[in-house]
């Protein structure tokens, strides 16, 4: 794996991996929780070989990305993730990249498009249904059960585990969100390096607490929050890929979202795939992305 490069924005030194630096257009691949930019290591080369410049940044809170000022609130609110992505695109001077996100990364990519309608040429969301950021949303009881870790992190006991047993906690998600035996231990160890930074626990705890109204947001993102709630209708062509065996976000959670999209919209379910399609079925995911994003 290549070493990290850095892009400095107002708040962050954003670490990112790059493939095919001279390629065009650009595709930005955004990881989820609990994962790291290396989750794209089998997808990115396929896109690079097809001519794309590929960038995979580490989200705020995930090493080696770092906050530039110790006084900056360690917010994990989803609007902040979207704004971070817009800042990353601006500082690198990228023109309408393809945005591809998994889990937290999918929410970041969708929110970036919600904040800046023309920022991307295409949007690809993995394992997440759009319009599911509202703390007052209806939630089926089976999905509420899937989100046990959200509720756990809202308690002092859960906060202690995130701070003191972060790797074991994250491994539990990997072990239960996809069919058994889907990953190699070395892949988890590689991803877990991103969880070792000082900011990871606080960003993670704030993200899930803020998502359900248990914590206040950073006032710096008040305008962005207002623009994203309710979820805006998007005009960017969008592809949703959801594993049929996802036991974190049930595949039904991404159904029936067509009204949120004015442009081309497709939703495809990957049979037998769990919550990590880019890792579990990298070649299939890459080919579906290339087909959807092929120039007209």
N, C-alpha and C positions, 0 to 999 in steps of 0.2 A: 504494500500500500504506500502511495506517495505521502510525503510529509505535508503538513498543513501550511497553507498560506493565510494571510490575514488581511481583512478589510476593516478600517477604522471608521465607525460612524460616531455620531454625537455621544452615544451612551456606551457602545460596545466595541471591543476588538473582536470581530467575528472571524473565527477560524473556519477555513473551508478546504475541501479537497477539490482538485481540478483534473479533468481528463480532456485531452485534445484542445489545448489553449487557443489554437488558431481556427477552430471550427466555427461554423455558423449555420443556423441560429444557435442561441444559447438555451440550454435546459437547466433549470435549477431544481435539485432534488432535496426535499426537506424531510428529515427523519421524524419519527414519533417518540412516544414515551412508552416504556423505557428502552431507548435505543440510541444509536449514534450514526454519524454520517457513513460509517462503514457498512451500514445495512444495504447500501446501494452498490456495493462493490461488484456484484454480478450483473446489475442492470446498466450501470454507467458505461462500461466498455461497449456494450451493444449500441447504445445511443451514440457514443463517440465514433464508433466504426461506421455509423450511418451519417456522419458528418457534423454532429452536434458538438459544440463546446459544452461541457458538462461541469456544473458546480454543485457541490454538496456541503452546505454550511452546517455548523453545529449551532443549535438553537441556544438562546440565552439560558444560563444555568448549567449548560452541558459543556464540560471541558473538551477542548482547550479555549472555547470562547470565554471572554472575561468582561466584566464591567470595568469601565474606565475610571469611575469615581466611586469611592467607598460609600459615599452618601446617597447614591442612587438607590431608590427602593428596589428590592429584589422581587419585583412583581412577575407573576407568571400569567397574568390575565391574557386572554386570547387576543384582544385588540393589540396588546403590546407585541405579540408575536407577529401579527400582520404588519405593524408599523416597522418592526425590525427588518422584515423582508423588503419593504419598500425602501428603507434606508440603504440596505445592501445593494439593491438594484441601482439606486441612484449613485451611490459612491463608486460603483464599478462601471457606470455609464452604459448599462445594458438597455437595449431597445426591444421591448415587448418579448421577453423570453417566454418559453414554455415553463409553466409552474407545475411541478409534480410533488405531491405531498402525501405522507402516510401519517394517520393518527394526528398528533399535535401538528405535524407538518402540513397535513391537509387543511386543518383549521387555519393555520397561518396563511397558507396560499389563498384559500377562499376569502379570508378577511382582507388580505392585500387587494384582491380584486374588488371587494366591496367598498374599500376606501378609495380606490383609484380604478375607475371602470376600464380604462384602456391600457392597464399596465402589462397585460400578458396576451400572447397570441392564442394560447390554449391553457386549459386548466385540467389537471388529472388528480382526482381524489381517491385515495386508497383507504378502505376500511372505515369510512366516516360518511354519514349522511349530512348533507348541507342543511342549514337551518336548525341545527340541534344544539345551539349554544345558549338558548334562553333558559334561565333558571326556573322559569314558570312553565316550561313545556310539559305536556303530558308525557308520562313515562309508564310503559307497561310493566307490570310486576316482574315478569321474567328479566327484563332489562334492568330494573332496579336491583334485582339480585345480582346480575352481572357486575353492577357498579358497587359492589360491597367495598372495594378499596377506596372509592370516593368518600363514602360515609366514614370509613375507618380513619382516613387521613384528617377528618374533621374533629377527631378526638385527641386528647393528650396522649393516649396510648399509641395511636397511629402515628402521631408526630414524632414520638420517641423512636419508633421503628424506622421511619424514613431517615431520621438523623443518625441513628446508631447501627442499623442493620440494613442499610440501603441495598446492598448487593443481594442479600437473601430475599428481601422484599421484591426486588425487580425480577429475580429468577423465578419467583412464584408465578408472576404474570407470564413469563415465557413458557413455563411448564403447563399452564392451564388455559391459554388462549388459542391454542392450535392443537391439532392431532398429535399424539405422543410421538416422540423421537424425531421431531422435525428439524432440530438444530444440533450442531456439534458444540461440545463444551468450549472449544477454542473461540467460536464465534461469540458466545456470551461473554467470555472473558475480555475479548476485544471491545465489545460494546460497553462493558462495565467500566472501562477506563473513563468514559464520558461522565460517569456518575460520581467521580471522586473529587470534583471541585468543591470548594467551600460553599458556593452559591446553590448547588443542586438541591439540597433539602428545602431551603426556603422558597426557591422558585417553584418547586413541585408542590409543596404544601399550599402556597398562595394560589397557584393555578386552580387546583381542585376546590379549594375553599371559596375562591371568588366566583368560580363557575356556577355555584349553587347559592350565591348570596350570603355565604358565611363570613366573608371578609370584604372590606372596602377595597376599591381599586386605587391605583396611583392616579392622582388628579391630573397628571401630565397627559393621560389618555382619555380624559372626560369627553372631549369632542369626538374622538374615534369611537368610544363606546356608544355615544348617541347615534352615530351614523350606522352602526352595526346592529342596533336593536330597535325595531325588529330587523331580521336579516334582509338585506337588500336583494332585489332581483338582479341577477348577473347576466351580462350580454356575452361574455366570453364563451366560446365553444368548450364544453365540459364533458369529460369522461369520468365515470365512477366505476371503480373496480372493487368488488367486495367479496371476500372469501365466504363460500357457502358453509364452512365449518368454523366461522369466527365465533368464539364464545366470550368475547369482550363486547364488541358492538354487534348485536345480532344482525344478520344481513337484512332483515326486514326494516331495520332502522334507517336504511338508505332508500327505501321504496317510496314511491309517491311524491317525489320532490320536483317533478317537472315544472310546476308553476313558478319555481324560483329561477327559471332560466329562459331567457329570450332567444338565445342562440342555439346552435346545435347541442344536443344533449343525449348521451348514451349512458346506460347503466348495465354493467355486465357482472354476473356472478360466477366466481371461479369455484367449480365443484371440488370438494375435498380439501380446500385451502382454508387455513385459519386466519388469524389476525395479522400475519406478517407476509402478505403476498410477495413483496419484493425480495424476501429471503426464501420463502417456501417454493415459489414458482417464478424465479427471476426471468427466465427466458420467455415464458409466456407473457408475463407482465410487460417486458421490454417490447415484444412484438406487437402487443395490443396498443401500447403507447405510440409506436412508430406508425401503425396503420391509422390511428385516429388523428395524429398530428401531421400526416402527410399533406404537403401543400396542394391546394385545389388545382 
